[in-house]
């Protein structure tokens, strides 16, 4: 989780998370502090098919363990900037 993290590989990792009712959209690298960049991605979930985006973030993106410690090799944290559900 530093300035050498491969954001292209991170995007591939995130897009590899698939569920019926989850659609990944645009992605871009955004500078945020001390020369570091973060990925900003959009997604749409269908309300009737995806119960909670939080569950996907915790289980599939961050890979939290039983102590709520992040186990992902790529992602340290997730910020939800806006949220849209269709259903």
Backbone bond lengths (Angstrom), bond angles and torsions (degrees), N, CA, C in turn:
res aa  C-N    CA-C-N  psi(-1)  N-CA   C-N-CA  omega(-1)  CA-C   N-CA-C  phi
1 X - - - 1.450 - - 1.511 109.74 -
2 X 1.333 115.96 68.95 1.451 120.51 -179.08 1.525 109.53 -144.89
3 X 1.331 115.86 -167.15 1.462 119.68 -176.99 1.524 112.79 -70.34
4 X 1.322 117.93 -7.02 1.459 121.07 178.34 1.527 112.44 -100.99
5 X 1.314 117.54 2.57 1.463 120.55 177.28 1.524 109.19 -62.41
6 X 1.304 116.78 129.92 1.465 122.70 -178.00 1.532 109.24 -79.33
7 X 1.322 116.05 102.38 1.464 120.57 -177.15 1.524 112.54 -70.16
8 X 1.324 117.75 -25.95 1.464 120.75 176.14 1.528 109.19 -66.72
9 X 1.326 116.44 -44.70 1.461 120.37 177.13 1.530 111.08 -65.69
10 X 1.329 116.28 -37.40 1.460 119.60 178.00 1.526 110.43 -62.16
11 X 1.330 116.83 -43.09 1.463 119.84 178.80 1.524 110.51 -62.18
12 X 1.327 117.66 -42.90 1.468 120.96 178.00 1.525 110.26 -60.02
13 X 1.320 116.34 -41.86 1.459 121.68 178.90 1.534 110.68 -60.26
14 X 1.326 116.71 -47.66 1.466 121.19 -179.13 1.527 110.32 -65.09
15 X 1.330 117.01 -45.87 1.467 119.99 -179.61 1.531 112.04 -65.08
16 X 1.307 116.99 -20.98 1.459 121.59 177.10 1.520 112.82 -72.96
17 X 1.312 117.46 -11.05 1.464 122.10 175.87 1.521 107.07 -82.36
18 X 1.313 116.01 112.03 1.458 119.83 -174.83 1.524 111.05 -126.30
19 X 1.300 114.14 139.43 1.460 123.30 174.30 1.519 107.59 -145.23
20 X 1.315 116.45 148.87 1.450 119.99 171.03 1.527 107.01 -65.08
21 X 1.315 116.38 120.99 1.460 120.35 -178.51 1.511 114.10 101.94
22 X 1.337 117.71 2.50 1.470 122.28 177.70 1.515 108.35 -117.47
23 X 1.318 116.92 126.00 1.457 122.13 179.86 1.521 109.11 -128.02
24 X 1.338 116.62 116.91 1.464 120.94 175.89 1.512 109.01 -81.84
25 X 1.327 116.64 141.03 1.457 122.02 -178.72 1.517 111.79 -115.78
26 X 1.324 115.11 -138.45 1.459 122.34 -175.52 1.530 111.49 -64.46
27 X 1.326 114.65 153.87 1.457 121.52 179.47 1.524 108.58 -143.68
28 X 1.333 115.85 140.76 1.460 119.62 175.19 1.522 109.52 -150.91
29 X 1.332 115.28 153.12 1.461 121.57 175.42 1.523 107.98 -88.14
30 X 1.326 116.26 129.61 1.459 122.05 -175.55 1.529 108.84 -123.26
31 X 1.357 118.20 125.21 1.465 118.85 175.74 1.525 110.85 -66.83
32 X 1.358 116.46 141.91 1.462 116.65 179.51 1.521 114.48 -136.82
33 X 1.335 120.89 -28.70 1.467 119.41 178.80 1.523 110.54 -170.04
34 X 1.315 115.81 136.71 1.467 122.30 171.40 1.519 113.18 51.75
35 X 1.327 117.76 37.97 1.454 121.83 178.80 1.520 114.25 80.19
36 X 1.305 118.00 0.71 1.459 121.81 178.60 1.523 110.15 -84.44
37 X 1.325 115.58 154.38 1.460 121.22 176.54 1.516 108.92 -124.83
38 X 1.329 114.75 155.44 1.457 120.71 174.88 1.518 108.21 -127.83
39 X 1.322 115.59 156.72 1.460 119.53 175.18 1.509 109.34 -86.17
40 X 1.304 115.27 137.53 1.454 121.29 173.15 1.522 106.11 -119.38
41 X 1.333 115.90 115.49 1.458 121.25 -175.85 1.521 109.98 -124.08
42 X 1.311 114.41 151.87 1.456 119.26 174.15 1.527 108.92 -109.14
43 X 1.306 114.67 152.39 1.460 120.16 172.58 1.509 108.63 -151.14
44 X 1.309 114.61 157.27 1.455 122.08 175.64 1.523 106.62 -126.44
45 X 1.329 116.29 135.94 1.459 120.09 174.99 1.519 109.21 -120.95
46 X 1.315 114.85 146.78 1.463 120.71 175.90 1.521 108.24 -90.45
47 X 1.310 115.93 123.17 1.458 123.21 -175.37 1.524 112.71 -54.53
48 X 1.308 116.91 -38.29 1.464 120.12 -176.31 1.530 112.83 -77.94
49 X 1.342 117.38 -14.24 1.467 120.59 -176.96 1.527 113.67 -110.66
50 X 1.323 117.43 -29.76 1.460 122.16 -178.67 1.523 107.58 -114.94
51 X 1.311 116.30 114.41 1.466 119.96 -177.30 1.523 111.96 -70.33
52 X 1.353 116.73 -42.35 1.459 119.39 -174.68 1.522 111.12 -153.36
53 X 1.329 117.10 126.84 1.459 120.75 173.70 1.524 109.82 -68.68
54 X 1.328 117.13 -29.51 1.469 120.87 177.90 1.519 111.37 -57.12
55 X 1.317 116.44 -40.66 1.466 120.33 -179.98 1.526 111.00 -63.75
56 X 1.318 117.71 -40.98 1.465 121.78 177.98 1.527 109.53 -64.47
57 X 1.328 117.23 -43.31 1.464 120.98 179.20 1.527 110.27 -60.96
58 X 1.324 117.15 -48.61 1.463 120.75 -175.98 1.521 112.76 -70.38
59 X 1.332 116.85 -44.59 1.463 121.31 -173.60 1.528 112.83 -82.76
60 X 1.326 118.01 -43.48 1.456 121.30 -170.58 1.525 114.79 -102.20
61 X 1.318 117.84 -32.41 1.465 119.97 -176.77 1.528 110.62 -92.64
62 X 1.323 117.79 -57.12 1.467 121.10 -179.66 1.524 112.64 -81.27
63 X 1.313 117.10 -25.09 1.470 123.33 -177.18 1.530 110.88 55.19
64 X 1.338 115.64 53.93 1.464 120.03 -178.86 1.528 110.42 -64.07
65 X 1.343 115.28 140.14 1.456 119.98 175.54 1.528 109.44 -90.58
66 X 1.327 116.47 -173.74 1.467 120.46 -176.30 1.527 113.03 -64.32
67 X 1.342 117.75 -18.11 1.466 122.10 176.95 1.524 112.44 -98.49
68 X 1.335 116.71 13.25 1.469 123.43 -177.68 1.519 113.05 60.41
69 X 1.334 116.67 31.07 1.466 122.19 174.84 1.526 108.69 -94.45
70 X 1.335 116.38 137.98 1.462 121.99 179.98 1.528 109.58 -69.76
71 X 1.344 116.19 129.63 1.460 122.19 178.63 1.526 112.73 -113.97
72 X 1.317 118.02 -0.78 1.462 121.87 -178.88 1.523 110.64 -68.75
73 X 1.340 115.49 141.54 1.460 120.67 176.00 1.525 111.84 -78.44
74 X 1.334 117.54 -20.52 1.457 121.56 -175.00 1.519 114.43 -107.34
75 X 1.318 117.35 -42.00 1.462 121.26 -166.99 1.517 110.81 -107.56
76 X 1.323 116.07 126.96 1.460 122.21 179.36 1.526 111.17 -95.18
77 X 1.332 116.36 -37.71 1.462 120.06 -179.29 1.526 109.14 -156.38
78 X 1.325 114.69 164.12 1.460 121.60 179.19 1.521 108.00 -131.82
79 X 1.315 116.13 130.91 1.466 122.48 172.87 1.521 107.44 -115.68
80 X 1.304 117.20 127.89 1.460 121.56 176.19 1.527 106.66 -94.12
81 X 1.351 115.60 112.87 1.465 119.95 -177.68 1.518 112.65 -83.83
82 X 1.309 116.32 -36.44 1.459 121.13 174.38 1.510 107.01 -151.99
83 X 1.314 115.03 161.70 1.458 119.08 -173.75 1.512 109.67 -140.62
84 X 1.332 115.99 125.61 1.453 121.85 177.22 1.516 108.77 -129.27
85 X 1.315 116.60 133.92 1.458 122.07 174.98 1.506 108.32 -124.49
86 X 1.322 115.19 139.85 1.461 119.68 174.50 1.516 107.11 -117.58
87 X 1.281 116.33 149.02 1.450 116.80 179.95 1.455 114.66 -169.13
